[in-house]
């Protein structure tokens, strides 16, 4: 439902693969088969918070904000 596209975009954007962490130690990327939120898919989880109806561009914006030390909600 779009999760694979988000994962692929984040892998490229961050330069890391599954279960890898960025050199700055801020982002670890983990591929999940299911977040049990199909009604809101595609869903991305950051620090146990769901980001519903996410797009690849929005996912990259979220990780950029995290790397900049910003709080994301």
Chimera marker file (.cmm) of the C-alpha trace (Angstrom):
<marker_set name="trace">
<marker id="1" x="0.000" y="0.000" z="0.000" r="1" g="1" b="0" radius="0.5"/>
<marker id="2" x="2.991" y="2.278" z="-0.564" r="1" g="1" b="0" radius="0.5"/>
<marker id="3" x="5.298" y="1.264" z="2.250" r="1" g="1" b="0" radius="0.5"/>
<marker id="4" x="7.878" y="-0.294" z="-0.054" r="1" g="1" b="0" radius="0.5"/>
<marker id="5" x="8.169" y="2.973" z="-1.998" r="1" g="1" b="0" radius="0.5"/>
<marker id="6" x="8.716" y="4.904" z="1.236" r="1" g="1" b="0" radius="0.5"/>
<marker id="7" x="11.329" y="2.411" z="2.406" r="1" g="1" b="0" radius="0.5"/>
<marker id="8" x="13.157" y="2.615" z="-0.939" r="1" g="1" b="0" radius="0.5"/>
<marker id="9" x="13.108" y="6.431" z="-0.836" r="1" g="1" b="0" radius="0.5"/>
<marker id="10" x="14.495" y="6.477" z="2.710" r="1" g="1" b="0" radius="0.5"/>
<marker id="11" x="17.231" y="3.975" z="1.861" r="1" g="1" b="0" radius="0.5"/>
<marker id="12" x="18.354" y="6.191" z="-1.009" r="1" g="1" b="0" radius="0.5"/>
<marker id="13" x="17.923" y="9.468" z="0.912" r="1" g="1" b="0" radius="0.5"/>
<marker id="14" x="19.810" y="8.246" z="3.988" r="1" g="1" b="0" radius="0.5"/>
<marker id="15" x="22.351" y="6.027" z="2.232" r="1" g="1" b="0" radius="0.5"/>
<marker id="16" x="21.655" y="3.100" z="4.563" r="1" g="1" b="0" radius="0.5"/>
<marker id="17" x="19.879" y="-0.230" z="4.344" r="1" g="1" b="0" radius="0.5"/>
<marker id="18" x="17.577" y="-2.251" z="6.550" r="1" g="1" b="0" radius="0.5"/>
<marker id="19" x="18.624" y="-2.367" z="10.224" r="1" g="1" b="0" radius="0.5"/>
<marker id="20" x="21.419" y="0.119" z="9.571" r="1" g="1" b="0" radius="0.5"/>
<marker id="21" x="22.050" y="3.445" z="11.293" r="1" g="1" b="0" radius="0.5"/>
<marker id="22" x="23.206" y="6.727" z="9.782" r="1" g="1" b="0" radius="0.5"/>
<marker id="23" x="26.785" y="7.776" z="10.505" r="1" g="1" b="0" radius="0.5"/>
<marker id="24" x="25.546" y="10.473" z="12.889" r="1" g="1" b="0" radius="0.5"/>
<marker id="25" x="23.720" y="7.812" z="14.919" r="1" g="1" b="0" radius="0.5"/>
<marker id="26" x="20.371" y="9.587" z="14.674" r="1" g="1" b="0" radius="0.5"/>
<marker id="27" x="18.356" y="7.394" z="12.304" r="1" g="1" b="0" radius="0.5"/>
<marker id="28" x="18.031" y="3.620" z="12.207" r="1" g="1" b="0" radius="0.5"/>
<marker id="29" x="15.970" y="2.298" z="9.317" r="1" g="1" b="0" radius="0.5"/>
<marker id="30" x="13.907" y="-0.830" z="9.864" r="1" g="1" b="0" radius="0.5"/>
<marker id="31" x="11.559" y="-2.452" z="7.375" r="1" g="1" b="0" radius="0.5"/>
<marker id="32" x="8.378" y="-3.890" z="8.877" r="1" g="1" b="0" radius="0.5"/>
<marker id="33" x="5.909" y="-6.106" z="7.113" r="1" g="1" b="0" radius="0.5"/>
<marker id="34" x="2.937" y="-4.635" z="8.970" r="1" g="1" b="0" radius="0.5"/>
<marker id="35" x="2.273" y="-1.802" z="11.401" r="1" g="1" b="0" radius="0.5"/>
<marker id="36" x="-1.364" y="-2.937" z="11.834" r="1" g="1" b="0" radius="0.5"/>
<marker id="37" x="-2.700" y="0.374" z="10.532" r="1" g="1" b="0" radius="0.5"/>
<marker id="38" x="-4.004" y="-0.521" z="7.080" r="1" g="1" b="0" radius="0.5"/>
<marker id="39" x="-6.779" y="2.075" z="7.219" r="1" g="1" b="0" radius="0.5"/>
<marker id="40" x="-4.103" y="4.784" z="7.341" r="1" g="1" b="0" radius="0.5"/>
<marker id="41" x="-1.507" y="3.227" z="5.045" r="1" g="1" b="0" radius="0.5"/>
<marker id="42" x="1.149" y="3.825" z="4.181" r="1" g="1" b="0" radius="0.5"/>
<marker id="43" x="2.285" y="4.312" z="7.752" r="1" g="1" b="0" radius="0.5"/>
<marker id="44" x="5.722" y="5.183" z="9.075" r="1" g="1" b="0" radius="0.5"/>
<marker id="45" x="6.602" y="4.827" z="12.756" r="1" g="1" b="0" radius="0.5"/>
<marker id="46" x="9.115" y="7.127" z="14.451" r="1" g="1" b="0" radius="0.5"/>
<marker id="47" x="9.913" y="6.589" z="18.122" r="1" g="1" b="0" radius="0.5"/>
<marker id="48" x="6.626" y="4.691" z="18.553" r="1" g="1" b="0" radius="0.5"/>
<marker id="49" x="4.555" y="7.470" z="16.929" r="1" g="1" b="0" radius="0.5"/>
<marker id="50" x="2.614" y="6.734" z="13.733" r="1" g="1" b="0" radius="0.5"/>
<marker id="51" x="2.769" y="9.001" z="10.698" r="1" g="1" b="0" radius="0.5"/>
<marker id="52" x="-0.340" y="8.141" z="8.679" r="1" g="1" b="0" radius="0.5"/>
<marker id="53" x="-0.865" y="8.456" z="4.924" r="1" g="1" b="0" radius="0.5"/>
<marker id="54" x="2.829" y="9.125" z="4.478" r="1" g="1" b="0" radius="0.5"/>
<marker id="55" x="4.469" y="9.835" z="1.131" r="1" g="1" b="0" radius="0.5"/>
<marker id="56" x="8.121" y="9.267" z="0.214" r="1" g="1" b="0" radius="0.5"/>
<marker id="57" x="8.695" y="13.044" z="0.236" r="1" g="1" b="0" radius="0.5"/>
<marker id="58" x="7.075" y="13.446" z="3.663" r="1" g="1" b="0" radius="0.5"/>
<marker id="59" x="9.123" y="10.544" z="5.057" r="1" g="1" b="0" radius="0.5"/>
<marker id="60" x="12.331" y="12.257" z="3.921" r="1" g="1" b="0" radius="0.5"/>
<marker id="61" x="11.163" y="15.541" z="5.483" r="1" g="1" b="0" radius="0.5"/>
<marker id="62" x="10.563" y="13.764" z="8.804" r="1" g="1" b="0" radius="0.5"/>
<marker id="63" x="14.008" y="12.152" z="8.925" r="1" g="1" b="0" radius="0.5"/>
<marker id="64" x="15.642" y="15.440" z="7.914" r="1" g="1" b="0" radius="0.5"/>
<marker id="65" x="13.866" y="17.175" z="10.801" r="1" g="1" b="0" radius="0.5"/>
<marker id="66" x="15.012" y="14.460" z="13.206" r="1" g="1" b="0" radius="0.5"/>
<marker id="67" x="18.594" y="14.794" z="12.028" r="1" g="1" b="0" radius="0.5"/>
<marker id="68" x="18.342" y="18.556" z="12.599" r="1" g="1" b="0" radius="0.5"/>
<marker id="69" x="17.309" y="17.927" z="16.188" r="1" g="1" b="0" radius="0.5"/>
<marker id="70" x="13.692" y="18.947" z="15.693" r="1" g="1" b="0" radius="0.5"/>
<marker id="71" x="10.790" y="17.228" z="17.418" r="1" g="1" b="0" radius="0.5"/>
<marker id="72" x="8.434" y="15.537" z="14.971" r="1" g="1" b="0" radius="0.5"/>
<marker id="73" x="4.780" y="14.762" z="15.586" r="1" g="1" b="0" radius="0.5"/>
<link id1="1" id2="2" r="1" g="1" b="0" radius="0.2"/>
<link id1="2" id2="3" r="1" g="1" b="0" radius="0.2"/>
<link id1="3" id2="4" r="1" g="1" b="0" radius="0.2"/>
<link id1="4" id2="5" r="1" g="1" b="0" radius="0.2"/>
<link id1="5" id2="6" r="1" g="1" b="0" radius="0.2"/>
<link id1="6" id2="7" r="1" g="1" b="0" radius="0.2"/>
<link id1="7" id2="8" r="1" g="1" b="0" radius="0.2"/>
<link id1="8" id2="9" r="1" g="1" b="0" radius="0.2"/>
<link id1="9" id2="10" r="1" g="1" b="0" radius="0.2"/>
<link id1="10" id2="11" r="1" g="1" b="0" radius="0.2"/>
<link id1="11" id2="12" r="1" g="1" b="0" radius="0.2"/>
<link id1="12" id2="13" r="1" g="1" b="0" radius="0.2"/>
<link id1="13" id2="14" r="1" g="1" b="0" radius="0.2"/>
<link id1="14" id2="15" r="1" g="1" b="0" radius="0.2"/>
<link id1="15" id2="16" r="1" g="1" b="0" radius="0.2"/>
<link id1="16" id2="17" r="1" g="1" b="0" radius="0.2"/>
<link id1="17" id2="18" r="1" g="1" b="0" radius="0.2"/>
<link id1="18" id2="19" r="1" g="1" b="0" radius="0.2"/>
<link id1="19" id2="20" r="1" g="1" b="0" radius="0.2"/>
<link id1="20" id2="21" r="1" g="1" b="0" radius="0.2"/>
<link id1="21" id2="22" r="1" g="1" b="0" radius="0.2"/>
<link id1="22" id2="23" r="1" g="1" b="0" radius="0.2"/>
<link id1="23" id2="24" r="1" g="1" b="0" radius="0.2"/>
<link id1="24" id2="25" r="1" g="1" b="0" radius="0.2"/>
<link id1="25" id2="26" r="1" g="1" b="0" radius="0.2"/>
<link id1="26" id2="27" r="1" g="1" b="0" radius="0.2"/>
<link id1="27" id2="28" r="1" g="1" b="0" radius="0.2"/>
<link id1="28" id2="29" r="1" g="1" b="0" radius="0.2"/>
<link id1="29" id2="30" r="1" g="1" b="0" radius="0.2"/>
<link id1="30" id2="31" r="1" g="1" b="0" radius="0.2"/>
<link id1="31" id2="32" r="1" g="1" b="0" radius="0.2"/>
<link id1="32" id2="33" r="1" g="1" b="0" radius="0.2"/>
<link id1="33" id2="34" r="1" g="1" b="0" radius="0.2"/>
<link id1="34" id2="35" r="1" g="1" b="0" radius="0.2"/>
<link id1="35" id2="36" r="1" g="1" b="0" radius="0.2"/>
<link id1="36" id2="37" r="1" g="1" b="0" radius="0.2"/>
<link id1="37" id2="38" r="1" g="1" b="0" radius="0.2"/>
<link id1="38" id2="39" r="1" g="1" b="0" radius="0.2"/>
<link id1="39" id2="40" r="1" g="1" b="0" radius="0.2"/>
<link id1="40" id2="41" r="1" g="1" b="0" radius="0.2"/>
<link id1="41" id2="42" r="1" g="1" b="0" radius="0.2"/>
<link id1="42" id2="43" r="1" g="1" b="0" radius="0.2"/>
<link id1="43" id2="44" r="1" g="1" b="0" radius="0.2"/>
<link id1="44" id2="45" r="1" g="1" b="0" radius="0.2"/>
<link id1="45" id2="46" r="1" g="1" b="0" radius="0.2"/>
<link id1="46" id2="47" r="1" g="1" b="0" radius="0.2"/>
<link id1="47" id2="48" r="1" g="1" b="0" radius="0.2"/>
<link id1="48" id2="49" r="1" g="1" b="0" radius="0.2"/>
<link id1="49" id2="50" r="1" g="1" b="0" radius="0.2"/>
<link id1="50" id2="51" r="1" g="1" b="0" radius="0.2"/>
<link id1="51" id2="52" r="1" g="1" b="0" radius="0.2"/>
<link id1="52" id2="53" r="1" g="1" b="0" radius="0.2"/>
<link id1="53" id2="54" r="1" g="1" b="0" radius="0.2"/>
<link id1="54" id2="55" r="1" g="1" b="0" radius="0.2"/>
<link id1="55" id2="56" r="1" g="1" b="0" radius="0.2"/>
<link id1="56" id2="57" r="1" g="1" b="0" radius="0.2"/>
<link id1="57" id2="58" r="1" g="1" b="0" radius="0.2"/>
<link id1="58" id2="59" r="1" g="1" b="0" radius="0.2"/>
<link id1="59" id2="60" r="1" g="1" b="0" radius="0.2"/>
<link id1="60" id2="61" r="1" g="1" b="0" radius="0.2"/>
<link id1="61" id2="62" r="1" g="1" b="0" radius="0.2"/>
<link id1="62" id2="63" r="1" g="1" b="0" radius="0.2"/>
<link id1="63" id2="64" r="1" g="1" b="0" radius="0.2"/>
<link id1="64" id2="65" r="1" g="1" b="0" radius="0.2"/>
<link id1="65" id2="66" r="1" g="1" b="0" radius="0.2"/>
<link id1="66" id2="67" r="1" g="1" b="0" radius="0.2"/>
<link id1="67" id2="68" r="1" g="1" b="0" radius="0.2"/>
<link id1="68" id2="69" r="1" g="1" b="0" radius="0.2"/>
<link id1="69" id2="70" r="1" g="1" b="0" radius="0.2"/>
<link id1="70" id2="71" r="1" g="1" b="0" radius="0.2"/>
<link id1="71" id2="72" r="1" g="1" b="0" radius="0.2"/>
<link id1="72" id2="73" r="1" g="1" b="0" radius="0.2"/>
</marker_set>
